[in-house]
Amino acid sequence: MEAIEVRDLHKTYGGTRAVDGVTFTVRSGETFGIVGHNGAGKTTTVECLIGLRRPDAGTVRVLGADPARGRRALAERIGAQLQDSSLPERIKVAEALRLFGSLYREAADWRQVMERWGLAPLAGKAFGDLSGGQRQRLMLALALVGDPEVVVLDELTTGLDPIARRETWRQVGDLKRAGTTVVLVSHYFEETEALCDRVAVFARGRVTAVGTPGEIVARTGTASLEEAYFALEGDNR
């Protein structure tokens, strides 16, 4: 069963084609990677997935619904941690989790989410006083407090130190084992290879390959997903 379907998606800003005919599907319960360098069209695509932007053309369906038209209904079923998310400077960690949890009819226990993501020692700390990595962890916890069926994670581990990054990888594995559909957007090729069942490789607003990391590497005759990316980019110029 497919949780997400994207068909011939287009989005233009002025004279720039940010997304140019993107097509892919995400199966229910899989961890699906969207990988590529900055400016490849990754973030615009996921913003269309969660209803923050309307496509200029094409079809997007998430859990059977059009995010642009049914965003309110989908809000109960999807979570998102976006690259440039922020909160009021003086809101405290526990307050933010409690507030976000109150927005859902069937939320996870915000205290358990806070504990799970290592935020309990920071419960009384204001958002403005958190480090970059701590803010990232909080935004991830807020994306999960609604106990979503689908969660979109955009540049998940940016700002995290290597130890925190590995721990976050473990938690993403836990989400998969719990049956959550995860869309992981990243420019870290190693991260995508380690976590994702399948990957869509983005370059210049287009998808240049979709498959398991191993399939993409084998197709290009390279040694890693990062090498495959550059090989595909050269093939599609």
PASEBA-1860 file (N, C-alpha, C; in nm, 3 decimals):
! residues 237
1> MEAIEVRD> 0.085/-0.120/0.000/0.000/0.000/0.000/0.088/0.125/0.000 ~ 0.048/0.225/-0.077/0.129/0.347/-0.088/0.073/0.456/0.001 ~ 0.160/0.511/0.085/0.119/0.619/0.174/0.126/0.754/0.103 ~ 0.217/0.767/0.007/0.238/0.893/-0.064/0.253/0.864/-0.214 ~ 0.186/0.944/-0.295/0.201/0.936/-0.441/0.226/1.078/-0.494 ~ 0.332/1.092/-0.569/0.366/1.220/-0.633/0.381/1.193/-0.783 ~ 0.303/1.265/-0.865/0.304/1.243/-1.009/0.327/1.374/-1.083 ~ 0.437/1.381/-1.157/0.465/1.493/-1.247/0.451/1.628/-1.177
9> LHKTYGGT> 0.512/1.640/-1.059/0.504/1.761/-0.977/0.591/1.872/-1.035 ~ 0.530/1.992/-1.047/0.602/2.111/-1.094/0.580/2.227/-0.997 ~ 0.687/2.303/-0.973/0.676/2.426/-0.894/0.783/2.523/-0.941 ~ 0.738/2.644/-0.977/0.828/2.746/-1.029/0.820/2.871/-0.943 ~ 0.935/2.933/-0.917/0.941/3.062/-0.848/1.001/3.163/-0.945 ~ 0.918/3.256/-0.993/0.968/3.349/-1.094/1.008/3.271/-1.218 ~ 1.133/3.286/-1.257/1.181/3.212/-1.373/1.257/3.086/-1.338 ~ 1.255/3.048/-1.209/1.332/2.932/-1.164/1.242/2.811/-1.146
17> RAVDGVTF> 1.274/2.701/-1.210/1.200/2.576/-1.191/1.259/2.501/-1.072 ~ 1.195/2.515/-0.958/1.245/2.449/-0.837/1.220/2.299/-0.842 ~ 1.102/2.261/-0.895/1.065/2.120/-0.909/1.012/2.103/-1.050 ~ 1.069/2.006/-1.124/1.044/1.998/-1.268/1.005/1.855/-1.309 ~ 0.879/1.818/-1.280/0.829/1.688/-1.325/0.865/1.572/-1.234 ~ 0.863/1.596/-1.102/0.902/1.493/-1.005/0.792/1.388/-0.988 ~ 0.831/1.261/-0.990/0.739/1.149/-0.970/0.805/1.046/-0.878 ~ 0.733/1.003/-0.775/0.778/0.892/-0.691/0.662/0.850/-0.601
25> TVRSGETF> 0.673/0.732/-0.542/0.576/0.685/-0.444/0.650/0.641/-0.318 ~ 0.580/0.647/-0.206/0.634/0.601/-0.077/0.540/0.497/-0.022 ~ 0.593/0.380/0.007/0.510/0.271/0.058/0.482/0.289/0.207 ~ 0.367/0.243/0.248/0.329/0.252/0.388/0.430/0.176/0.475 ~ 0.482/0.242/0.577/0.572/0.178/0.672/0.719/0.181/0.635 ~ 0.754/0.235/0.517/0.895/0.238/0.480/0.959/0.371/0.519 ~ 1.091/0.369/0.527/1.168/0.492/0.542/1.222/0.526/0.404 ~ 1.175/0.639/0.352/1.203/0.679/0.214/1.290/0.803/0.216
33> GIVGHNGA> 1.401/0.798/0.146/1.494/0.910/0.145/1.477/0.999/0.022 ~ 1.489/1.128/0.044/1.501/1.225/-0.065/1.637/1.290/-0.046 ~ 1.728/1.263/-0.138/1.867/1.303/-0.120/1.913/1.388/-0.237 ~ 1.998/1.484/-0.205/2.053/1.572/-0.308/2.114/1.694/-0.243 ~ 2.192/1.768/-0.319/2.256/1.886/-0.265/2.158/2.002/-0.253 ~ 2.199/2.108/-0.185/2.114/2.226/-0.167/2.070/2.280/-0.304 ~ 1.941/2.317/-0.313/1.888/2.370/-0.437/1.839/2.265/-0.534 ~ 1.837/2.138/-0.492/1.796/2.030/-0.581/1.645/2.017/-0.593
41> GKTTTVEC> 1.568/2.086/-0.506/1.422/2.078/-0.510/1.362/1.994/-0.399 ~ 1.444/1.950/-0.305/1.398/1.860/-0.200/1.296/1.927/-0.108 ~ 1.332/2.043/-0.054/1.245/2.109/0.044/1.114/2.155/-0.019 ~ 1.120/2.209/-0.140/0.996/2.249/-0.208/0.903/2.129/-0.224 ~ 0.959/2.015/-0.259/0.878/1.895/-0.276/0.808/1.856/-0.147 ~ 0.882/1.853/-0.036/0.818/1.811/0.090/0.720/1.917/0.141 ~ 0.744/2.043/0.108/0.646/2.146/0.145/0.515/2.126/0.070 ~ 0.522/2.076/-0.052/0.400/2.038/-0.125/0.335/1.915/-0.061
49> LIGLRRPD> 0.416/1.823/-0.011/0.363/1.702/0.054/0.279/1.734/0.177 ~ 0.320/1.835/0.253/0.250/1.863/0.378/0.155/1.983/0.367 ~ 0.136/2.031/0.245/0.035/2.134/0.222/0.079/2.277/0.246 ~ 0.209/2.299/0.263/0.257/2.436/0.283/0.267/2.513/0.151 ~ 0.279/2.440/0.041/0.283/2.504/-0.091/0.190/2.428/-0.185 ~ 0.130/2.502/-0.278/0.047/2.440/-0.382/0.131/2.418/-0.507 ~ 0.128/2.298/-0.561/0.201/2.274/-0.687/0.143/2.358/-0.801 ~ 0.228/2.392/-0.896/0.179/2.457/-1.017/0.111/2.356/-1.109
57> AGTVRVLG> 0.158/2.232/-1.103/0.100/2.124/-1.184/0.139/1.992/-1.120 ~ 0.065/1.888/-1.157/0.094/1.756/-1.104/-0.002/1.716/-0.993 ~ 0.018/1.596/-0.941/-0.070/1.538/-0.840/0.009/1.494/-0.719 ~ -0.041/1.529/-0.600/0.017/1.484/-0.474/-0.094/1.424/-0.389 ~ -0.070/1.303/-0.339/-0.165/1.240/-0.248/-0.088/1.186/-0.127 ~ -0.134/1.221/-0.009/-0.076/1.170/0.115/-0.187/1.104/0.194 ~ -0.173/0.974/0.221/-0.277/0.895/0.288/-0.410/0.910/0.215 ~ -0.402/0.919/0.081/-0.519/0.926/-0.003/-0.578/1.064/-0.022
65> ADPARGRR> -0.524/1.165/0.045/-0.581/1.301/0.039/-0.486/1.398/-0.031 ~ -0.543/1.503/-0.087/-0.467/1.611/-0.149/-0.425/1.709/-0.038 ~ -0.295/1.721/-0.006/-0.253/1.808/0.104/-0.292/1.954/0.085 ~ -0.299/2.000/-0.040/-0.333/2.140/-0.065/-0.478/2.169/-0.032 ~ -0.564/2.068/-0.044/-0.706/2.088/-0.019/-0.751/2.033/0.116 ~ -0.680/1.931/0.166/-0.723/1.867/0.289/-0.622/1.877/0.400 ~ -0.551/1.990/0.407/-0.443/2.004/0.503/-0.493/1.989/0.647 ~ -0.609/2.044/0.677/-0.658/2.039/0.816/-0.682/1.896/0.860
73> ALAERIGA> -0.744/1.816/0.773/-0.771/1.676/0.808/-0.641/1.596/0.819 ~ -0.546/1.624/0.731/-0.419/1.552/0.734/-0.333/1.590/0.853 ~ -0.353/1.710/0.908/-0.271/1.756/1.019/-0.275/1.662/1.138 ~ -0.386/1.589/1.154/-0.397/1.492/1.263/-0.317/1.365/1.235 ~ -0.274/1.346/1.110/-0.215/1.217/1.071/-0.069/1.227/1.026 ~ -0.019/1.349/1.005/0.119/1.365/0.962/0.193/1.459/1.056 ~ 0.323/1.438/1.066/0.409/1.527/1.143/0.523/1.575/1.056 ~ 0.579/1.690/1.088/0.687/1.743/1.005/0.788/1.818/1.091
81> QLQDSSLP> 0.914/1.793/1.062/1.024/1.869/1.119/1.093/1.934/1.001 ~ 1.075/2.067/0.991/1.124/2.139/0.873/1.257/2.206/0.902 ~ 1.328/2.235/0.796/1.464/2.284/0.805/1.475/2.417/0.880 ~ 1.380/2.507/0.861/1.389/2.641/0.919/1.282/2.666/1.025 ~ 1.242/2.562/1.098/1.140/2.579/1.201/1.193/2.660/1.319 ~ 1.101/2.728/1.388/1.140/2.807/1.505/1.021/2.818/1.599 ~ 1.047/2.870/1.720/0.946/2.889/1.823/0.971/3.024/1.890 ~ 0.875/3.076/1.967/0.901/3.197/2.046/1.021/3.176/2.139
89> ERIKVAEA> 1.103/3.276/2.152/1.229/3.265/2.224/1.212/3.221/2.370 ~ 1.103/3.263/2.437/1.091/3.239/2.580/1.006/3.117/2.615 ~ 0.949/3.049/2.516/0.872/2.929/2.548/0.968/2.820/2.595 ~ 0.928/2.749/2.699/1.012/2.645/2.755/0.986/2.512/2.685 ~ 1.083/2.423/2.695/1.076/2.294/2.626/0.950/2.218/2.664 ~ 0.924/2.203/2.792/0.806/2.129/2.837/0.678/2.199/2.793 ~ 0.676/2.332/2.798/0.558/2.407/2.755/0.528/2.382/2.607 ~ 0.632/2.382/2.527/0.613/2.361/2.383/0.556/2.222/2.355
97> LRLFGSLY> 0.610/2.121/2.420/0.562/1.985/2.398/0.419/1.968/2.448 ~ 0.389/2.025/2.563/0.252/2.017/2.616/0.154/2.088/2.524 ~ 0.193/2.206/2.474/0.108/2.284/2.385/0.082/2.209/2.255 ~ 0.186/2.158/2.193/0.169/2.087/2.066/0.087/1.960/2.086 ~ 0.109/1.891/2.197/0.030/1.771/2.224/-0.118/1.800/2.240 ~ -0.151/1.919/2.293/-0.292/1.955/2.315/-0.367/1.981/2.184 ~ -0.294/1.997/2.074/-0.357/2.026/1.946/-0.413/1.901/1.878 ~ -0.379/1.784/1.930/-0.422/1.658/1.869/-0.524/1.589/1.958
105> REAADWRQ> -0.619/1.522/1.894/-0.718/1.446/1.970/-0.658/1.320/2.029 ~ -0.561/1.260/1.959/-0.498/1.137/2.006/-0.347/1.152/1.997 ~ -0.290/1.229/2.086/-0.147/1.254/2.086/-0.074/1.149/2.170 ~ 0.055/1.136/2.145/0.140/1.060/2.235/0.154/1.138/2.366 ~ 0.197/1.070/2.471/0.222/1.137/2.598/0.345/1.227/2.581 ~ 0.324/1.358/2.592/0.434/1.451/2.565/0.551/1.431/2.661 ~ 0.523/1.384/2.781/0.632/1.359/2.877/0.720/1.245/2.830 ~ 0.658/1.141/2.775/0.735/1.029/2.723/0.817/1.070/2.601
113> VMERWGLA> 0.758/1.153/2.516/0.831/1.203/2.399/0.951/1.286/2.445 ~ 0.931/1.370/2.543/1.040/1.452/2.597/1.153/1.364/2.651 ~ 1.117/1.258/2.721/1.217/1.167/2.776/1.289/1.092/2.665 ~ 1.212/1.046/2.567/1.268/0.965/2.460/1.375/1.040/2.382 ~ 1.355/1.168/2.363/1.449/1.246/2.283/1.551/1.321/2.368 ~ 1.567/1.279/2.493/1.671/1.334/2.579/1.651/1.480/2.616 ~ 1.524/1.522/2.621/1.493/1.662/2.649/1.450/1.688/2.793 ~ 1.432/1.580/2.872/1.385/1.598/3.009/1.475/1.690/3.091
121> PLAGKAFG> 1.608/1.681/3.080/1.693/1.774/3.156/1.677/1.920/3.112 ~ 1.616/1.942/2.996/1.599/2.077/2.943/1.455/2.126/2.957 ~ 1.373/2.054/3.032/1.229/2.083/3.038/1.198/2.228/3.071 ~ 1.275/2.288/3.161/1.248/2.425/3.204/1.330/2.529/3.131 ~ 1.402/2.489/3.028/1.489/2.581/2.956/1.415/2.647/2.841 ~ 1.438/2.776/2.820/1.370/2.850/2.713/1.430/2.814/2.577 ~ 1.346/2.817/2.475/1.389/2.785/2.339/1.508/2.872/2.297 ~ 1.504/3.000/2.331/1.610/3.092/2.293/1.744/3.062/2.355
129> DLSGGQRQ> 1.744/2.981/2.462/1.869/2.946/2.531/1.923/2.810/2.490 ~ 1.854/2.742/2.399/1.899/2.610/2.355/2.009/2.622/2.249 ~ 2.096/2.524/2.247/2.195/2.517/2.141/2.126/2.475/2.011 ~ 2.200/2.483/1.900/2.142/2.443/1.772/2.098/2.298/1.772 ~ 2.181/2.210/1.828/2.145/2.069/1.832/2.026/2.042/1.922 ~ 2.017/2.113/2.034/1.903/2.097/2.124/1.774/2.145/2.058 ~ 1.782/2.254/1.985/1.663/2.302/1.913/1.618/2.200/1.809 ~ 1.714/2.139/1.743/1.681/2.039/1.641/1.610/1.921/1.705
137> RLMLALAL> 1.658/1.877/1.818/1.593/1.764/1.887/1.452/1.801/1.931 ~ 1.434/1.923/1.979/1.301/1.966/2.021/1.205/1.971/1.902 ~ 1.250/2.025/1.790/1.162/2.031/1.674/1.124/1.892/1.625 ~ 1.216/1.798/1.636/1.186/1.660/1.600/1.082/1.601/1.695 ~ 1.099/1.625/1.824/1.002/1.576/1.922/0.864/1.635/1.897 ~ 0.857/1.761/1.860/0.728/1.825/1.831/0.662/1.763/1.708 ~ 0.744/1.718/1.612/0.688/1.653/1.493/0.626/1.518/1.527 ~ 0.669/1.458/1.638/0.625/1.323/1.673/0.523/1.319/1.785
145> VGDPEVVV> 0.498/1.432/1.851/0.410/1.429/1.968/0.266/1.397/1.930 ~ 0.228/1.419/1.804/0.093/1.385/1.759/0.077/1.239/1.721 ~ 0.183/1.158/1.741/0.182/1.016/1.706/0.139/0.996/1.560 ~ 0.209/1.059/1.465/0.164/1.060/1.325/0.182/0.927/1.254 ~ 0.102/0.905/1.150/0.117/0.789/1.062/0.232/0.812/0.964 ~ 0.248/0.937/0.922/0.355/0.976/0.830/0.430/1.092/0.894 ~ 0.562/1.086/0.891/0.642/1.198/0.941/0.746/1.236/0.837 ~ 0.756/1.367/0.813/0.852/1.423/0.718/0.963/1.492/0.796
153> LDELTTGL> 1.085/1.450/0.774/1.201/1.501/0.847/1.297/1.565/0.748 ~ 1.307/1.698/0.752/1.388/1.773/0.656/1.520/1.813/0.720 ~ 1.630/1.757/0.670/1.765/1.781/0.723/1.766/1.751/0.873 ~ 1.733/1.630/0.905/1.709/1.581/1.041/1.825/1.608/1.136 ~ 1.947/1.581/1.093/2.059/1.584/1.188/2.152/1.703/1.169 ~ 2.108/1.803/1.094/2.189/1.924/1.080/2.210/1.988/1.217 ~ 2.335/2.019/1.250/2.365/2.082/1.379/2.390/1.985/1.492 ~ 2.374/1.856/1.468/2.397/1.758/1.574/2.541/1.708/1.569
161> DPIARRET> 2.599/1.682/1.687/2.733/1.624/1.691/2.724/1.475/1.653 ~ 2.837/1.411/1.623/2.832/1.272/1.574/2.760/1.176/1.668 ~ 2.776/1.192/1.799/2.710/1.102/1.893/2.559/1.122/1.887 ~ 2.516/1.248/1.889/2.373/1.278/1.883/2.315/1.233/1.749 ~ 2.394/1.244/1.642/2.346/1.201/1.511/2.320/1.051/1.510 ~ 2.413/0.973/1.565/2.395/0.828/1.569/2.274/0.790/1.655 ~ 2.253/0.859/1.766/2.138/0.830/1.851/2.008/0.863/1.777 ~ 2.009/0.971/1.701/1.891/1.007/1.623/1.863/0.902/1.516
169> WRQVGDLK> 1.968/0.850/1.455/1.950/0.741/1.359/1.880/0.622/1.424 ~ 1.920/0.591/1.547/1.859/0.478/1.617/1.710/0.503/1.639 ~ 1.676/0.628/1.674/1.536/0.662/1.698/1.454/0.654/1.569 ~ 1.513/0.690/1.457/1.442/0.677/1.329/1.415/0.529/1.300 ~ 1.511/0.444/1.333/1.488/0.300/1.320/1.372/0.254/1.407 ~ 1.358/0.311/1.525/1.246/0.277/1.613/1.113/0.317/1.550 ~ 1.110/0.432/1.483/0.988/0.476/1.416/0.947/0.376/1.309 ~ 1.043/0.329/1.233/1.013/0.231/1.128/0.957/0.103/1.191
177> RAGTTVVL> 1.019/0.057/1.298/0.972/-0.066/1.361/0.832/-0.050/1.419 ~ 0.795/0.073/1.453/0.661/0.100/1.504/0.558/0.114/1.392 ~ 0.603/0.108/1.265/0.511/0.114/1.152/0.489/0.253/1.096 ~ 0.563/0.352/1.144/0.549/0.489/1.093/0.616/0.501/0.956 ~ 0.548/0.568/0.864/0.608/0.599/0.734/0.694/0.724/0.750 ~ 0.820/0.714/0.715/0.914/0.825/0.734/0.967/0.872/0.599 ~ 0.958/1.002/0.575/1.023/1.063/0.459/1.140/1.145/0.513 ~ 1.259/1.103/0.479/1.382/1.163/0.532/1.450/1.242/0.421
185> VSHYFEET> 1.456/1.373/0.437/1.519/1.461/0.339/1.658/1.496/0.390 ~ 1.760/1.476/0.308/1.896/1.494/0.359/1.993/1.524/0.246 ~ 2.101/1.594/0.281/2.212/1.604/0.188/2.330/1.520/0.237 ~ 2.307/1.444/0.347/2.408/1.351/0.397/2.383/1.214/0.333 ~ 2.466/1.178/0.239/2.446/1.053/0.166/2.464/0.932/0.257 ~ 2.560/0.939/0.349/2.582/0.828/0.443/2.458/0.804/0.528 ~ 2.394/0.912/0.571/2.274/0.901/0.652/2.161/0.832/0.574 ~ 2.145/0.873/0.451/2.039/0.815/0.368/2.065/0.667/0.341
193> EALCDRVA> 2.189/0.633/0.312/2.223/0.492/0.289/2.196/0.408/0.413 ~ 2.227/0.464/0.531/2.214/0.387/0.656/2.069/0.367/0.696 ~ 1.980/0.462/0.666/1.846/0.462/0.724/1.735/0.423/0.628 ~ 1.754/0.441/0.499/1.639/0.437/0.407/1.625/0.304/0.334 ~ 1.500/0.260/0.322/1.469/0.142/0.243/1.486/0.172/0.094 ~ 1.434/0.287/0.052/1.448/0.332/-0.086/1.479/0.481/-0.085 ~ 1.530/0.528/-0.198/1.578/0.665/-0.209/1.536/0.723/-0.343 ~ 1.496/0.851/-0.343/1.483/0.928/-0.465/1.599/1.027/-0.471
201> VFARGRVT> 1.678/1.019/-0.574/1.792/1.108/-0.591/1.747/1.231/-0.670 ~ 1.763/1.350/-0.610/1.721/1.475/-0.672/1.843/1.552/-0.724 ~ 1.827/1.612/-0.841/1.928/1.703/-0.896/1.858/1.802/-0.987 ~ 1.880/1.932/-0.963/1.825/2.040/-1.045/1.674/2.026/-1.063 ~ 1.603/1.992/-0.954/1.458/1.988/-0.958/1.397/1.863/-1.016 ~ 1.480/1.765/-1.047/1.430/1.641/-1.107/1.475/1.521/-1.025 ~ 1.403/1.410/-1.041/1.444/1.283/-0.983/1.526/1.208/-1.087 ~ 1.650/1.179/-1.053/1.739/1.111/-1.147/1.742/0.960/-1.127
209> AVGTPGEI> 1.696/0.914/-1.009/1.690/0.770/-0.984/1.604/0.745/-0.861 ~ 1.535/0.631/-0.859/1.460/0.584/-0.743/1.490/0.436/-0.724 ~ 1.518/0.396/-0.602/1.543/0.255/-0.573/1.610/0.240/-0.439 ~ 1.646/0.118/-0.405/1.723/0.100/-0.282/1.862/0.162/-0.304 ~ 1.930/0.202/-0.196/2.066/0.254/-0.215/2.154/0.156/-0.293 ~ 2.141/0.026/-0.261/2.221/-0.073/-0.331/2.191/-0.079/-0.479 ~ 2.063/-0.069/-0.516/2.024/-0.072/-0.657/2.082/0.048/-0.731 ~ 2.077/0.164/-0.669/2.126/0.285/-0.735/2.277/0.279/-0.753
217> VARTGTAS> 2.347/0.231/-0.650/2.492/0.217/-0.658/2.528/0.116/-0.768 ~ 2.456/0.003/-0.771/2.485/-0.099/-0.873/2.458/-0.047/-1.013 ~ 2.350/0.030/-1.028/2.314/0.083/-1.160/2.423/0.174/-1.215 ~ 2.487/0.250/-1.129/2.588/0.347/-1.173/2.729/0.290/-1.171 ~ 2.745/0.170/-1.116/2.878/0.110/-1.110/2.973/0.184/-1.019 ~ 2.918/0.248/-0.915/3.000/0.326/-0.823/3.011/0.251/-0.689 ~ 3.081/0.313/-0.594/3.105/0.248/-0.466/3.017/0.299/-0.353 ~ 2.947/0.411/-0.375/2.865/0.469/-0.269/2.752/0.550/-0.331
225> LEEAYFAL> 2.655/0.584/-0.249/2.543/0.664/-0.299/2.589/0.804/-0.340 ~ 2.685/0.859/-0.269/2.735/0.992/-0.306/2.802/0.989/-0.443 ~ 2.882/0.886/-0.469/2.944/0.874/-0.601/2.838/0.853/-0.708 ~ 2.735/0.776/-0.673/2.625/0.753/-0.769/2.555/0.884/-0.802 ~ 2.539/0.971/-0.702/2.474/1.100/-0.725/2.547/1.180/-0.832 ~ 2.678/1.188/-0.821/2.754/1.268/-0.918/2.753/1.202/-1.055 ~ 2.752/1.068/-1.058/2.744/0.999/-1.187/2.610/1.027/-1.254 ~ 2.503/1.022/-1.176/2.368/1.050/-1.231/2.355/1.195/-1.273
233> EGDNR> 2.413/1.285/-1.195/2.406/1.427/-1.230/2.473/1.452/-1.364 ~ 2.587/1.387/-1.387/2.655/1.401/-1.514/2.576/1.343/-1.630 ~ 2.508/1.229/-1.604/2.427/1.165/-1.710/2.306/1.248/-1.751 ~ 2.258/1.333/-1.658/2.132/1.403/-1.684/2.152/1.552/-1.714 ~ 2.270/1.592/-1.747/2.291/1.732/-1.784/2.239/1.758/-1.924
END
